[in-house]
Amino acid sequence: MTESSDSPNSFLPCTSNQAKQVAFLGLSLTAIMATVLFLLVYVNPKEDVYTYLPLIYAGVSAAAAVLFNRLSARYDKPRAEQA
């Protein structure tokens, strides 16, 4: 039994754009989790000196999440469209 190049088990190496897409998607998900974390710290602070600092961090993290999501979407194109 021989495997052709069209079989689902054939190995195709990752392209540069696919690696960038996965990296930016991971950064976007991490920034979303950071946003949730900072909002939870704002809701239930351990110390009163935090004041509005967690909200500022949450805003920056949310902006970073949107930026990384857009960068991830930029590199999420099939091979045929990239050429």
Biopython code that builds the backbone (N, CA, C, O; Angstrom):
import numpy as np
from Bio.PDB.StructureBuilder import StructureBuilder

atoms = [
    (1, "MET", "N", (0.848, -1.174, 0.000)),
    (1, "MET", "CA", (0.000, 0.000, 0.000)),
    (1, "MET", "C", (0.894, 1.237, 0.000)),
    (1, "MET", "O", (1.760, 1.384, 0.863)),
    (2, "THR", "N", (0.688, 2.102, -0.945)),
    (2, "THR", "CA", (1.488, 3.315, -1.035)),
    (2, "THR", "C", (0.621, 4.522, -0.736)),
    (2, "THR", "O", (-0.583, 4.532, -0.992)),
    (3, "GLU", "N", (1.267, 5.539, -0.187)),
    (3, "GLU", "CA", (0.544, 6.778, 0.110)),
    (3, "GLU", "C", (0.811, 7.789, -0.987)),
    (3, "GLU", "O", (1.956, 7.993, -1.390)),
    (4, "SER", "N", (-0.226, 8.408, -1.458)),
    (4, "SER", "CA", (-0.046, 9.475, -2.436)),
    (4, "SER", "C", (0.091, 10.793, -1.691)),
    (4, "SER", "O", (-0.163, 10.868, -0.489)),
    (5, "SER", "N", (0.493, 11.826, -2.411)),
    (5, "SER", "CA", (0.668, 13.134, -1.779)),
    (5, "SER", "C", (-0.670, 13.780, -1.426)),
    (5, "SER", "O", (-0.706, 14.766, -0.690)),
    (6, "ASP", "N", (-1.767, 13.233, -1.945)),
    (6, "ASP", "CA", (-3.087, 13.785, -1.661)),
    (6, "ASP", "C", (-3.763, 13.138, -0.465)),
    (6, "ASP", "O", (-4.866, 13.538, -0.094)),
    (7, "SER", "N", (-3.133, 12.154, 0.142)),
    (7, "SER", "CA", (-3.766, 11.469, 1.265)),
    (7, "SER", "C", (-3.822, 12.385, 2.490)),
    (7, "SER", "O", (-2.986, 13.277, 2.637)),
    (8, "PRO", "N", (-4.793, 12.169, 3.356)),
    (8, "PRO", "CA", (-4.922, 13.038, 4.539)),
    (8, "PRO", "C", (-3.787, 12.858, 5.543)),
    (8, "PRO", "O", (-3.604, 13.706, 6.417)),
    (9, "ASN", "N", (-3.023, 11.774, 5.438)),
    (9, "ASN", "CA", (-1.928, 11.534, 6.374)),
    (9, "ASN", "C", (-0.597, 12.107, 5.895)),
    (9, "ASN", "O", (0.402, 12.000, 6.606)),
    (10, "SER", "N", (-0.560, 12.706, 4.719)),
    (10, "SER", "CA", (0.709, 13.243, 4.219)),
    (10, "SER", "C", (1.086, 14.492, 5.014)),
    (10, "SER", "O", (0.222, 15.256, 5.446)),
    (11, "PHE", "N", (2.358, 14.680, 5.193)),
    (11, "PHE", "CA", (2.880, 15.786, 5.999)),
    (11, "PHE", "C", (3.141, 16.988, 5.115)),
    (11, "PHE", "O", (3.873, 16.900, 4.129)),
    (12, "LEU", "N", (2.538, 18.111, 5.472)),
    (12, "LEU", "CA", (2.804, 19.373, 4.794)),
    (12, "LEU", "C", (3.446, 20.312, 5.804)),
    (12, "LEU", "O", (2.863, 20.563, 6.858)),
    (13, "PRO", "N", (4.609, 20.826, 5.517)),
    (13, "PRO", "CA", (5.261, 21.713, 6.488)),
    (13, "PRO", "C", (4.492, 23.022, 6.651)),
    (13, "PRO", "O", (3.787, 23.481, 5.752)),
    (14, "CYS", "N", (4.657, 23.586, 7.810)),
    (14, "CYS", "CA", (3.997, 24.848, 8.140)),
    (14, "CYS", "C", (4.673, 25.987, 7.382)),
    (14, "CYS", "O", (5.900, 26.070, 7.323)),
    (15, "THR", "N", (3.864, 26.849, 6.811)),
    (15, "THR", "CA", (4.431, 28.008, 6.128)),
    (15, "THR", "C", (4.699, 29.116, 7.142)),
    (15, "THR", "O", (4.250, 29.052, 8.287)),
    (16, "SER", "N", (5.414, 30.098, 6.715)),
    (16, "SER", "CA", (5.722, 31.242, 7.576)),
    (16, "SER", "C", (4.449, 31.969, 7.992)),
    (16, "SER", "O", (4.314, 32.380, 9.145)),
    (17, "ASN", "N", (3.522, 32.127, 7.062)),
    (17, "ASN", "CA", (2.268, 32.819, 7.376)),
    (17, "ASN", "C", (1.416, 32.035, 8.364)),
    (17, "ASN", "O", (0.758, 32.626, 9.219)),
    (18, "GLN", "N", (1.422, 30.703, 8.254)),
    (18, "GLN", "CA", (0.669, 29.893, 9.211)),
    (18, "GLN", "C", (1.262, 30.005, 10.603)),
    (18, "GLN", "O", (0.525, 30.066, 11.587)),
    (19, "ALA", "N", (2.577, 30.032, 10.697)),
    (19, "ALA", "CA", (3.236, 30.171, 11.999)),
    (19, "ALA", "C", (2.924, 31.530, 12.620)),
    (19, "ALA", "O", (2.678, 31.627, 13.822)),
    (20, "LYS", "N", (2.936, 32.571, 11.802)),
    (20, "LYS", "CA", (2.593, 33.904, 12.296)),
    (20, "LYS", "C", (1.144, 33.960, 12.757)),
    (20, "LYS", "O", (0.839, 34.577, 13.778)),
    (21, "GLN", "N", (0.244, 33.315, 12.006)),
    (21, "GLN", "CA", (-1.172, 33.316, 12.372)),
    (21, "GLN", "C", (-1.383, 32.641, 13.722)),
    (21, "GLN", "O", (-2.133, 33.146, 14.557)),
    (22, "VAL", "N", (-0.734, 31.517, 13.938)),
    (22, "VAL", "CA", (-0.885, 30.791, 15.204)),
    (22, "VAL", "C", (-0.279, 31.601, 16.354)),
    (22, "VAL", "O", (-0.858, 31.655, 17.439)),
    (23, "ALA", "N", (0.867, 32.222, 16.132)),
    (23, "ALA", "CA", (1.506, 33.022, 17.180)),
    (23, "ALA", "C", (0.637, 34.220, 17.570)),
    (23, "ALA", "O", (0.451, 34.488, 18.757)),
    (24, "PHE", "N", (0.109, 34.934, 16.589)),
    (24, "PHE", "CA", (-0.739, 36.094, 16.888)),
    (24, "PHE", "C", (-2.061, 35.670, 17.530)),
    (24, "PHE", "O", (-2.594, 36.385, 18.378)),
    (25, "LEU", "N", (-2.590, 34.517, 17.133)),
    (25, "LEU", "CA", (-3.811, 34.028, 17.766)),
    (25, "LEU", "C", (-3.555, 33.693, 19.237)),
    (25, "LEU", "O", (-4.386, 33.991, 20.095)),
    (26, "GLY", "N", (-2.421, 33.081, 19.527)),
    (26, "GLY", "CA", (-2.075, 32.788, 20.917)),
    (26, "GLY", "C", (-1.904, 34.052, 21.743)),
    (26, "GLY", "O", (-2.351, 34.111, 22.889)),
    (27, "LEU", "N", (-1.264, 35.060, 21.173)),
    (27, "LEU", "CA", (-1.112, 36.330, 21.878)),
    (27, "LEU", "C", (-2.460, 37.007, 22.103)),
    (27, "LEU", "O", (-2.684, 37.621, 23.146)),
    (28, "SER", "N", (-3.354, 36.894, 21.128)),
    (28, "SER", "CA", (-4.689, 37.474, 21.275)),
    (28, "SER", "C", (-5.460, 36.798, 22.407)),
    (28, "SER", "O", (-6.094, 37.477, 23.215)),
    (29, "LEU", "N", (-5.411, 35.483, 22.470)),
    (29, "LEU", "CA", (-6.114, 34.768, 23.538)),
    (29, "LEU", "C", (-5.511, 35.075, 24.905)),
    (29, "LEU", "O", (-6.233, 35.178, 25.897)),
    (30, "THR", "N", (-4.199, 35.221, 24.957)),
    (30, "THR", "CA", (-3.542, 35.577, 26.213)),
    (30, "THR", "C", (-3.962, 36.974, 26.665)),
    (30, "THR", "O", (-4.194, 37.198, 27.853)),
    (31, "ALA", "N", (-4.059, 37.906, 25.731)),
    (31, "ALA", "CA", (-4.471, 39.268, 26.071)),
    (31, "ALA", "C", (-5.933, 39.298, 26.528)),
    (31, "ALA", "O", (-6.290, 40.097, 27.395)),
    (32, "ILE", "N", (-6.774, 38.445, 25.960)),
    (32, "ILE", "CA", (-8.168, 38.371, 26.417)),
    (32, "ILE", "C", (-8.221, 37.884, 27.859)),
    (32, "ILE", "O", (-8.965, 38.427, 28.676)),
    (33, "MET", "N", (-7.434, 36.866, 28.168)),
    (33, "MET", "CA", (-7.402, 36.355, 29.546)),
    (33, "MET", "C", (-6.847, 37.404, 30.507)),
    (33, "MET", "O", (-7.318, 37.506, 31.640)),
    (34, "ALA", "N", (-5.866, 38.177, 30.081)),
    (34, "ALA", "CA", (-5.328, 39.251, 30.921)),
    (34, "ALA", "C", (-6.396, 40.316, 31.173)),
    (34, "ALA", "O", (-6.489, 40.850, 32.278)),
    (35, "THR", "N", (-7.195, 40.626, 30.160)),
    (35, "THR", "CA", (-8.267, 41.598, 30.332)),
    (35, "THR", "C", (-9.265, 41.132, 31.389)),
    (35, "THR", "O", (-9.671, 41.907, 32.256)),
    (36, "VAL", "N", (-9.656, 39.862, 31.310)),
    (36, "VAL", "CA", (-10.587, 39.315, 32.298)),
    (36, "VAL", "C", (-9.960, 39.341, 33.684)),
    (36, "VAL", "O", (-10.627, 39.690, 34.658)),
    (37, "LEU", "N", (-8.704, 38.979, 33.782)),
    (37, "LEU", "CA", (-8.015, 38.979, 35.074)),
    (37, "LEU", "C", (-7.989, 40.373, 35.691)),
    (37, "LEU", "O", (-8.289, 40.530, 36.875)),
    (38, "PHE", "N", (-7.638, 41.381, 34.909)),
    (38, "PHE", "CA", (-7.568, 42.738, 35.444)),
    (38, "PHE", "C", (-8.949, 43.271, 35.816)),
    (38, "PHE", "O", (-9.078, 44.031, 36.775)),
    (39, "LEU", "N", (-9.977, 42.885, 35.075)),
    (39, "LEU", "CA", (-11.333, 43.295, 35.451)),
    (39, "LEU", "C", (-11.757, 42.642, 36.770)),
    (39, "LEU", "O", (-12.418, 43.273, 37.594)),
    (40, "LEU", "N", (-11.377, 41.384, 36.963)),
    (40, "LEU", "CA", (-11.696, 40.720, 38.222)),
    (40, "LEU", "C", (-10.928, 41.343, 39.388)),
    (40, "LEU", "O", (-11.462, 41.434, 40.494)),
    (41, "VAL", "N", (-9.699, 41.767, 39.162)),
    (41, "VAL", "CA", (-8.939, 42.456, 40.211)),
    (41, "VAL", "C", (-9.592, 43.790, 40.535)),
    (41, "VAL", "O", (-9.610, 44.203, 41.694)),
    (42, "TYR", "N", (-10.133, 44.473, 39.519)),
    (42, "TYR", "CA", (-10.828, 45.739, 39.772)),
    (42, "TYR", "C", (-12.097, 45.517, 40.601)),
    (42, "TYR", "O", (-12.404, 46.296, 41.503)),
    (43, "VAL", "N", (-12.818, 44.457, 40.287)),
    (43, "VAL", "CA", (-14.063, 44.172, 41.001)),
    (43, "VAL", "C", (-13.789, 43.780, 42.450)),
    (43, "VAL", "O", (-14.520, 44.192, 43.351)),
    (44, "ASN", "N", (-12.745, 42.991, 42.680)),
    (44, "ASN", "CA", (-12.444, 42.503, 44.025)),
    (44, "ASN", "C", (-10.959, 42.732, 44.342)),
    (44, "ASN", "O", (-10.177, 41.782, 44.325)),
    (45, "PRO", "N", (-10.563, 43.971, 44.629)),
    (45, "PRO", "CA", (-9.137, 44.247, 44.882)),
    (45, "PRO", "C", (-8.695, 43.726, 46.252)),
    (45, "PRO", "O", (-9.468, 43.701, 47.210)),
    (46, "LYS", "N", (-7.431, 43.314, 46.311)),
    (46, "LYS", "CA", (-6.871, 42.874, 47.597)),
    (46, "LYS", "C", (-6.503, 44.074, 48.464)),
    (46, "LYS", "O", (-6.557, 44.001, 49.692)),
    (47, "GLU", "N", (-6.131, 45.174, 47.822)),
    (47, "GLU", "CA", (-5.767, 46.392, 48.554)),
    (47, "GLU", "C", (-6.489, 47.574, 47.929)),
    (47, "GLU", "O", (-6.811, 47.564, 46.741)),
    (48, "ASP", "N", (-6.739, 48.588, 48.740)),
    (48, "ASP", "CA", (-7.450, 49.765, 48.237)),
    (48, "ASP", "C", (-6.562, 50.688, 47.396)),
    (48, "ASP", "O", (-7.075, 51.583, 46.725)),
    (49, "VAL", "N", (-5.257, 50.488, 47.420)),
    (49, "VAL", "CA", (-4.359, 51.377, 46.678)),
    (49, "VAL", "C", (-4.401, 51.120, 45.174)),
    (49, "VAL", "O", (-3.829, 51.897, 44.409)),
    (50, "TYR", "N", (-5.064, 50.049, 44.730)),
    (50, "TYR", "CA", (-5.127, 49.750, 43.296)),
    (50, "TYR", "C", (-5.945, 50.790, 42.539)),
    (50, "TYR", "O", (-5.630, 51.072, 41.383)),
    (51, "THR", "N", (-6.957, 51.359, 43.125)),
    (51, "THR", "CA", (-7.900, 52.324, 42.544)),
    (51, "THR", "C", (-8.278, 51.943, 41.115)),
    (51, "THR", "O", (-8.928, 50.918, 40.912)),
    (52, "TYR", "N", (-7.884, 52.753, 40.106)),
    (52, "TYR", "CA", (-8.276, 52.516, 38.728)),
    (52, "TYR", "C", (-7.177, 51.864, 37.892)),
    (52, "TYR", "O", (-7.343, 51.703, 36.683)),
    (53, "LEU", "N", (-6.085, 51.495, 38.497)),
    (53, "LEU", "CA", (-4.986, 50.888, 37.748)),
    (53, "LEU", "C", (-5.394, 49.598, 37.025)),
    (53, "LEU", "O", (-5.004, 49.417, 35.872)),
    (54, "PRO", "N", (-6.158, 48.696, 37.648)),
    (54, "PRO", "CA", (-6.587, 47.498, 36.900)),
    (54, "PRO", "C", (-7.452, 47.815, 35.683)),
    (54, "PRO", "O", (-7.413, 47.085, 34.693)),
    (55, "LEU", "N", (-8.231, 48.890, 35.743)),
    (55, "LEU", "CA", (-9.026, 49.274, 34.568)),
    (55, "LEU", "C", (-8.137, 49.756, 33.423)),
    (55, "LEU", "O", (-8.410, 49.477, 32.255)),
    (56, "ILE", "N", (-7.090, 50.470, 33.763)),
    (56, "ILE", "CA", (-6.144, 50.923, 32.734)),
    (56, "ILE", "C", (-5.467, 49.718, 32.095)),
    (56, "ILE", "O", (-5.348, 49.641, 30.873)),
    (57, "TYR", "N", (-5.021, 48.772, 32.933)),
    (57, "TYR", "CA", (-4.389, 47.559, 32.409)),
    (57, "TYR", "C", (-5.369, 46.750, 31.564)),
    (57, "TYR", "O", (-4.992, 46.203, 30.528)),
    (58, "ALA", "N", (-6.621, 46.672, 32.000)),
    (58, "ALA", "CA", (-7.626, 45.932, 31.241)),
    (58, "ALA", "C", (-7.860, 46.587, 29.878)),
    (58, "ALA", "O", (-8.020, 45.892, 28.875)),
    (59, "GLY", "N", (-7.879, 47.913, 29.842)),
    (59, "GLY", "CA", (-8.056, 48.606, 28.571)),
    (59, "GLY", "C", (-6.908, 48.376, 27.616)),
    (59, "GLY", "O", (-7.117, 48.156, 26.423)),
    (60, "VAL", "N", (-5.706, 48.426, 28.135)),
    (60, "VAL", "CA", (-4.523, 48.172, 27.295)),
    (60, "VAL", "C", (-4.524, 46.728, 26.804)),
    (60, "VAL", "O", (-4.207, 46.463, 25.645)),
    (61, "SER", "N", (-4.878, 45.799, 27.682)),
    (61, "SER", "CA", (-4.934, 44.391, 27.290)),
    (61, "SER", "C", (-6.019, 44.149, 26.244)),
    (61, "SER", "O", (-5.815, 43.369, 25.314)),
    (62, "ALA", "N", (-7.156, 44.802, 26.384)),
    (62, "ALA", "CA", (-8.224, 44.654, 25.391)),
    (62, "ALA", "C", (-7.793, 45.209, 24.037)),
    (62, "ALA", "O", (-8.085, 44.614, 22.999)),
    (63, "ALA", "N", (-7.104, 46.340, 24.044)),
    (63, "ALA", "CA", (-6.603, 46.904, 22.787)),
    (63, "ALA", "C", (-5.574, 45.975, 22.144)),
    (63, "ALA", "O", (-5.563, 45.793, 20.926)),
    (64, "ALA", "N", (-4.715, 45.392, 22.972)),
    (64, "ALA", "CA", (-3.724, 44.440, 22.447)),
    (64, "ALA", "C", (-4.412, 43.200, 21.884)),
    (64, "ALA", "O", (-3.970, 42.658, 20.871)),
    (65, "ALA", "N", (-5.486, 42.744, 22.526)),
    (65, "ALA", "CA", (-6.216, 41.575, 22.041)),
    (65, "ALA", "C", (-6.808, 41.845, 20.656)),
    (65, "ALA", "O", (-6.744, 40.993, 19.770)),
    (66, "VAL", "N", (-7.378, 43.021, 20.479)),
    (66, "VAL", "CA", (-7.953, 43.373, 19.174)),
    (66, "VAL", "C", (-6.858, 43.479, 18.119)),
    (66, "VAL", "O", (-7.024, 42.999, 16.997)),
    (67, "LEU", "N", (-5.748, 44.103, 18.473)),
    (67, "LEU", "CA", (-4.633, 44.237, 17.534)),
    (67, "LEU", "C", (-4.102, 42.870, 17.114)),
    (67, "LEU", "O", (-3.923, 42.615, 15.923)),
    (68, "PHE", "N", (-3.850, 41.993, 18.077)),
    (68, "PHE", "CA", (-3.324, 40.671, 17.756)),
    (68, "PHE", "C", (-4.343, 39.839, 16.978)),
    (68, "PHE", "O", (-3.960, 39.033, 16.129)),
    (69, "ASN", "N", (-5.633, 40.022, 17.256)),
    (69, "ASN", "CA", (-6.659, 39.302, 16.511)),
    (69, "ASN", "C", (-6.661, 39.739, 15.051)),
    (69, "ASN", "O", (-6.770, 38.904, 14.154)),
    (70, "ARG", "N", (-6.543, 41.026, 14.812)),
    (70, "ARG", "CA", (-6.503, 41.528, 13.439)),
    (70, "ARG", "C", (-5.250, 41.042, 12.712)),
    (70, "ARG", "O", (-5.310, 40.691, 11.534)),
    (71, "LEU", "N", (-4.117, 41.022, 13.413)),
    (71, "LEU", "CA", (-2.899, 40.512, 12.788)),
    (71, "LEU", "C", (-3.031, 39.027, 12.476)),
    (71, "LEU", "O", (-2.557, 38.563, 11.439)),
    (72, "SER", "N", (-3.669, 38.289, 13.364)),
    (72, "SER", "CA", (-3.892, 36.867, 13.128)),
    (72, "SER", "C", (-4.789, 36.657, 11.912)),
    (72, "SER", "O", (-4.531, 35.768, 11.100)),
    (73, "ALA", "N", (-5.821, 37.453, 11.781)),
    (73, "ALA", "CA", (-6.736, 37.331, 10.643)),
    (73, "ALA", "C", (-6.037, 37.694, 9.331)),
    (73, "ALA", "O", (-6.380, 37.161, 8.275)),
    (74, "ARG", "N", (-5.076, 38.582, 9.395)),
    (74, "ARG", "CA", (-4.342, 38.970, 8.184)),
    (74, "ARG", "C", (-3.571, 37.790, 7.595)),
    (74, "ARG", "O", (-3.467, 37.657, 6.376)),
    (75, "TYR", "N", (-3.034, 36.941, 8.458)),
    (75, "TYR", "CA", (-2.232, 35.817, 7.995)),
    (75, "TYR", "C", (-3.047, 34.538, 7.846)),
    (75, "TYR", "O", (-2.470, 33.493, 7.546)),
    (76, "ASP", "N", (-4.361, 34.576, 8.043)),
    (76, "ASP", "CA", (-5.209, 33.395, 7.958)),
    (76, "ASP", "C", (-5.817, 33.280, 6.574)),
    (76, "ASP", "O", (-7.019, 33.479, 6.397)),
    (77, "LYS", "N", (-4.992, 32.960, 5.599)),
    (77, "LYS", "CA", (-5.458, 32.794, 4.234)),
    (77, "LYS", "C", (-4.932, 31.453, 3.720)),
    (77, "LYS", "O", (-3.799, 31.077, 4.020)),
    (78, "PRO", "N", (-5.746, 30.732, 2.950)),
    (78, "PRO", "CA", (-5.263, 29.470, 2.373)),
    (78, "PRO", "C", (-4.083, 29.716, 1.448)),
    (78, "PRO", "O", (-3.867, 30.836, 0.984)),
    (79, "ARG", "N", (-3.324, 28.665, 1.185)),
    (79, "ARG", "CA", (-2.118, 28.784, 0.353)),
    (79, "ARG", "C", (-2.414, 29.321, -1.035)),
    (79, "ARG", "O", (-1.610, 30.075, -1.583)),
    (80, "ALA", "N", (-3.531, 28.957, -1.609)),
    (80, "ALA", "CA", (-3.845, 29.392, -2.971)),
    (80, "ALA", "C", (-4.040, 30.903, -3.050)),
    (80, "ALA", "O", (-3.676, 31.522, -4.049)),
    (81, "GLU", "N", (-4.611, 31.500, -2.004)),
    (81, "GLU", "CA", (-4.850, 32.941, -2.023)),
    (81, "GLU", "C", (-3.598, 33.745, -1.748)),
    (81, "GLU", "O", (-3.523, 34.909, -2.141)),
    (82, "GLN", "N", (-2.608, 33.157, -1.081)),
    (82, "GLN", "CA", (-1.401, 33.883, -0.722)),
    (82, "GLN", "C", (-0.494, 34.127, -1.921)),
    (82, "GLN", "O", (0.290, 35.077, -1.914)),
    (83, "ALA", "N", (-0.584, 33.300, -2.936)),
    (83, "ALA", "CA", (0.302, 33.428, -4.098)),
    (83, "ALA", "C", (-0.099, 34.543, -5.010)),
    (83, "ALA", "O", (0.553, 34.771, -6.029)),
]
sb = StructureBuilder()
sb.init_structure("model")
sb.init_model(0)
sb.init_chain("A")
sb.init_seg("    ")
for serial, (resi, resn, name, xyz) in enumerate(atoms, 1):
    if name == "N":
        sb.init_residue(resn, " ", resi, " ")
    sb.init_atom(name, np.array(xyz, "f"), 0.0, 1.0, " ", f" {name:<3s}", serial, name[0])
structure = sb.get_structure()
